[in-house]
Structures are given as structure tokens and as C-alpha cells.
Amino acid sequence: SQQGEEDPQALSIQEGENATMNCSYKTSINNLQWYRQNSGRGLVHLILIRSNEREKHSGRLRVTLDTSKKSSSLLITASRAADTASYFCATDFRGSNYKLTFGKGTLLTVNP
Amino acid sequence: DAGVIQSPRHEVTEMGQEVTLRCKPISGHNSLFWYRQTMMRGLELLIYFNNNVPIDDSGMPEDRFSAKMPNASFSTLKIQPSEPRDSAVYFCASTDDFHQVFGPGTRLTVL
């Protein structure tokens, strides 16, 4: 079964608003990552958070990780139309040889 | 660096034909992954290699699928014979740590 499950499945907001996406997983992880996929393109790595970290920032992105709840959230602040894409969380485990398990993604639409 | 290179970008073939997808990973990356993406099943890991050796092929759907990595700079995914249900976008990704770099994908349509 899928390790990571994102919610919501789809999110539509206005430009300038903040977007929050969540990811839950089932077993202990080593790292959790977020990727973005624009329509018709490959996935692009956004940010990685380690299991001993609770929060990480990169530009307009903020990721939190709660290992006790086995969940993570991705916040995009001051969204832009160019942020329209699908967002996936991916997890790995100790000894997984860099193998990632992806969720099914959240489709974010930012309306201008 | 040109990134991960995949060819062809689009492939349309008829049921029963052999299909070969190609991937050139980023130089220096020692792990390579093949994924398949469909609307119904999402992103599925098919097989991955470490240092050109297949580590886990449990995601390969059936014997019609095979993958090789003869050297550090080239990998192929072959489907023989192809079926309409194989229609999907196939991605190759490479890494030297946990951050994977994806290629642009090959969109396969089997008629």
C-alpha cells in the first residue's frame, strides 16, 4: 500500500493566498521529501526534511514534520499562478537504498 | 549538466509490438529508478539499480517487462509484447543521495 497519502486531493485558491497540503504515512521514516510536478513534466524536488527535524524553510515553502502523528505539511505562502502543479510527498526508510515511496499527490490550482 | 535524459519523449505503438525506453542518468549518480505514472494508479516504482545492479524489481508488473543497466550512463526498459494497459508515462530518475532527479518522461500509447 502507499506509504504517503496527501490531502486534500485537490485544492483551488486565489493568487496571494496561502496553500497548505498534508501528508500522512504509516511506518517510521528516515526522511520525508516534497516534489512538484507541472502538467506533462517530470517531478522536481522541492525540499527534504529529516526525521529528527520539525520544521524547514525554503523561500516561500515551509515544511513541518510530526513523527508522533506520522504526518507532514507543506505550506506555500503568497501563492502565484505559476505554483499551479501537483505536489507529492515521498518517504524513505533506513536501509532503503534511496528507494522512495510516493503518495498520490495534491493538485493545486492557483487562480490569477 | 543536461539532467536526466529520456528517449523517446513520445511513443505510439500497436499491441504486440516491442517497446524500448531509454534513460541516461546524471553523471556520478549511482542509483537509477524506473517509474510508471497513470491517473488510476499514480506513480509506481517499477525497478531500481544501485551501481548498475538491479536491487528491487518487485514493482515490475509481469514478465513482459524487463530492464537493464549495462553501464553507469545508460539504462533501458523493455516491454515485449506491449498491451494497451501499458499506456502510461514512464519516468527515469537518478540520485546519489535521497534527492531524486527525474527525467522528462516518455509518454507511451499502445493502441
Interface residues (C-beta under 8 A of the other chain):
Chain A: Q2 N30 N31 Q33 R41 G42 L43 V44 H45 L48 F88 A90 D92 N97 Y98 K99 L100 T101 F102 G103 K104 G105
Chain B: V4 S31 F33 G42 L43 L45 Y48 N50 I55 D56 F91 A93 T95 D97 F98 H99 Q100 V101 F102 G103 P104 G105
